[in-house]
Amino acid sequence: MSLNRDIKTEMLLAWYDRNGRTLPWRSDPTPYHVWLSEIMLQQTRVEAVKEYYRRFTEALPDVRALALAPEEQYMKLWEGLGYYSRVRNLHKAAVQIMEDHGGQMPPTKKELLALSGIGDYTSSAIASIAFGERTPAIDGNLLRVYARMMKEEENIKTGTAKKKAEAWFLEFMPEDRPGDFNQAVMDLGATVCLPNGAPECGCCPWKEFCRAHADGTELRYPVIPPKKERRKEERTILLLIDETGRIALRKRPEKGLLAGLWEYPAAEGALNPKEAAKTAERILSGANPAVAVVEELPRAKHIFSHIEWHMTGYALRVKRPCAAGAGDPGEDRPESMKMLYPGNDSVSGKTEAVRGGAPEGEKEKAADILWVTPQELSATYAVPTALVKYTEWIRDHFDRTE
């Protein structure tokens, strides 16, 4: 390593020793803690992750506990973080570690890449921070720092630019503190070399080496192509509440958007109250319910990476036959009360079909409707963040009526 490179490395690590963020997973950087935190931090703000990390590690403190956890537990612990495939892959990888590695996380980037849900960045982060392997962990922060330092004119999202950044950082990465080096650049990008605005160049330990800073072109970098416009979808959310105060849930398909999560029954399009009641009756077909709209709920919007949901909502009262032997509706429901009703898998045909009924010969697929108490909904079932406004309405409604 040249003298100039030595100086850059020393300056960065000295800055990190003084200014590095105090984060719970850094205080005890076991492989499990590093892995969990890195997966949680993908597309999520650090401050939002802290409480999730605390709850998750208290409930599932190690790889073995995660591998043995039932799906509803780890999904509920993840509720609100989004991108639920991440926690499913965490569980799959925990099982792999128990079965193939004797319960010990493999120590090299190459071996880590073989685990479910662990890609190039995450494998490098775990290998460097937890095991001391000299490998740059190239995330958005490192790419931004590199692009400004070197005035990289290529689209920073390309594989070529990423490889150039990786090679550049590898030149400065020390043998003795590779994990600290990666975390130092992460913190530099998160707190100084800021995205979406002017960087705090006066605080940067590398400002005298930065080409973009030298000629005042920091905001020109990194070069990123404009995002494609998101597709907008109208949906109607149906909060079906029966005479015992139970709420209808159903599971989304195992593949696709929000795969395998519990949701409130929904239909495509912005339905009016009459259409909403008719749709609810069809969802509960076979149960001979009496359905009535009792309240139109506030409109809501949720933005995914490539889709926007614009949602209309209704609370509907459902009077349905009780299951034999269900007992007093006020009692805790036994397993036999988890009544299943055939409906459709998402009522997601064309809006016209929803409003006019399914054409002859086009029978809707059956789906299981699960009736849960508000307490069960809160404690057990993971409902997407996209529906948070309607989950909050349920909570507030039952608080008012208790």
Rosetta blueprint (number, residue, H / E / L):
1 M L
2 S L
3 L H
4 N H
5 R H
6 D H
7 I H
8 K H
9 T H
10 E H
11 M H
12 L H
13 L H
14 A H
15 W H
16 Y H
17 D H
18 R H
19 N H
20 G L
21 R L
22 T L
23 L L
24 P H
25 W H
26 R H
27 S H
28 D L
29 P L
30 T L
31 P H
32 Y H
33 H H
34 V H
35 W H
36 L H
37 S H
38 E H
39 I H
40 M H
41 L H
42 Q L
43 Q L
44 T L
45 R L
46 V H
47 E H
48 A H
49 V H
50 K H
51 E H
52 Y H
53 Y H
54 R H
55 R H
56 F H
57 T H
58 E H
59 A H
60 L L
61 P L
62 D L
63 V H
64 R H
65 A H
66 L H
67 A H
68 L H
69 A L
70 P L
71 E H
72 E H
73 Q H
74 Y H
75 M H
76 K H
77 L H
78 W H
79 E L
80 G L
81 L L
82 G L
83 Y L
84 Y L
85 S H
86 R H
87 V H
88 R H
89 N H
90 L H
91 H H
92 K H
93 A H
94 A H
95 V H
96 Q H
97 I H
98 M H
99 E H
100 D H
101 H L
102 G L
103 G L
104 Q L
105 M L
106 P L
107 P L
108 T L
109 K H
110 K H
111 E H
112 L H
113 L L
114 A L
115 L L
116 S L
117 G L
118 I L
119 G L
120 D H
121 Y H
122 T H
123 S H
124 S H
125 A H
126 I H
127 A H
128 S H
129 I H
130 A H
131 F H
132 G L
133 E L
134 R L
135 T L
136 P L
137 A L
138 I L
139 D L
140 G H
141 N H
142 L H
143 L H
144 R H
145 V H
146 Y H
147 A H
148 R H
149 M H
150 M H
151 K L
152 E L
153 E L
154 E L
155 N L
156 I L
157 K L
158 T L
159 G H
160 T H
161 A H
162 K H
163 K H
164 K H
165 A H
166 E H
167 A H
168 W H
169 F H
170 L H
171 E H
172 F H
173 M L
174 P L
175 E L
176 D L
177 R L
178 P H
179 G H
180 D H
181 F H
182 N H
183 Q H
184 A H
185 V H
186 M H
187 D H
188 L H
189 G H
190 A H
191 T H
192 V L
193 C L
194 L L
195 P L
196 N L
197 G L
198 A L
199 P L
200 E L
201 C H
202 G H
203 C H
204 C L
205 P L
206 W L
207 K H
208 E H
209 F H
210 C L
211 R H
212 A H
213 H H
214 A H
215 D L
216 G L
217 T L
218 E H
219 L H
220 R H
221 Y L
222 P L
223 V L
224 I L
225 P L
226 P L
227 K L
228 K L
229 E L
230 R L
231 R E
232 K E
233 E E
234 E E
235 R E
236 T E
237 I E
238 L E
239 L E
240 L E
241 I E
242 D E
243 E L
244 T L
245 G L
246 R L
247 I E
248 A E
249 L E
250 R E
251 K E
252 R L
253 P L
254 E L
255 K L
256 G L
257 L L
258 L L
259 A L
260 G L
261 L L
262 W E
263 E E
264 Y L
265 P L
266 A E
267 A E
268 E E
269 G L
270 A L
271 L L
272 N L
273 P H
274 K H
275 E H
276 A H
277 A H
278 K H
279 T H
280 A H
281 E H
282 R H
283 I H
284 L L
285 S L
286 G L
287 A L
288 N L
289 P L
290 A E
291 V E
292 A E
293 V E
294 V E
295 E E
296 E E
297 L E
298 P E
299 R E
300 A E
301 K E
302 H E
303 I E
304 F L
305 S L
306 H L
307 I E
308 E E
309 W E
310 H E
311 M E
312 T E
313 G E
314 Y E
315 A E
316 L E
317 R E
318 V E
319 K E
320 R L
321 P L
322 C L
323 A L
324 A L
325 G L
326 A L
327 G L
328 D L
329 P L
330 G L
331 E L
332 D L
333 R L
334 P L
335 E H
336 S H
337 M H
338 K L
339 M L
340 L L
341 Y L
342 P L
343 G L
344 N L
345 D L
346 S L
347 V L
348 S L
349 G L
350 K L
351 T H
352 E H
353 A H
354 V H
355 R H
356 G H
357 G L
358 A L
359 P L
360 E L
361 G L
362 E L
363 K L
364 E L
365 K L
366 A L
367 A L
368 D L
369 I L
370 L E
371 W E
372 V E
373 T L
374 P H
375 Q H
376 E H
377 L H
378 S H
379 A H
380 T L
381 Y L
382 A L
383 V L
384 P L
385 T H
386 A H
387 L H
388 V H
389 K H
390 Y H
391 T H
392 E H
393 W H
394 I H
395 R H
396 D H
397 H H
398 F H
399 D H
400 R H
401 T H
402 E L
